[in-house]
Amino acid sequence: MKEGHDISRRDILISLGSGSAAMAVATSPAAAATTARPTHYAMVIDTRRCVGCHACSVACKTENDVPLGVTRSWVEYIEKGIYPNVTRHFLPRLCNHCSEPQCVKVCPTGATYKRKEDGIVVVDADVCIGCKYCIQACPYDARFINPRTGTADKCDFCLHRVKEGIAPACVNTCQGKARIFGDMNDPNSEVAKLIETEAVTVLRSEMGTKPNVYYIAADHADANEKRFDDQYIDVTTFRKAKERR
């Protein structure tokens, strides 16, 4: 052999052994399952840690340049009870990035779609015609028409940040660490562990949209519910739309 290309028998055996080991790892069931498992982003909101400071709402507006009068993320105040036993709870709200999103089903142009690679529901402003079908279909009031673009807009989990491995702005700015974001298909992620171990709830589960925003210790009370007819209840949305669905 030419100089610089001498390979001993020992080198060959080591090389073959390494290759076999690598192949064994690559073809093992555990490795195959890990490789094949799709990413599925979700958020858990622990309302026990929320203080209603609205830092998440401000961070969202700043990060995504959301115009005045509309919002992608907001916090509701829920006051309920019979004097003197009256309580106040905070309920952070945003797009639920549903597994069965109604907004996707009604979009006539395909502008709204669910990303196969991570489950995030997004809006392509270049395709959206501003028909508002998705706004009517969303049971969470999470969508609006952007006054600058004339197209549908909403939370997208700060996709531009997530693509770079950075958490959404609302998660990073939360002083109480009430928002936890991650891949729910990763059993080692904090999100997956919380969903598995905590008594989580979702908004309007009866709609069958399978939301991917989960709440811990949330008060879902609504003034329109008959079960609260004997109690004082007031919901402040802090949005232009004072009432909620």
Summary of the structure (lengths in Angstrom):
residues: 245
radius of gyration: 23.6
end to end distance: 78.4
largest distance: 93.6
contacts: 687
relative contact order: 0.21
helix: 29%
strand: 20%
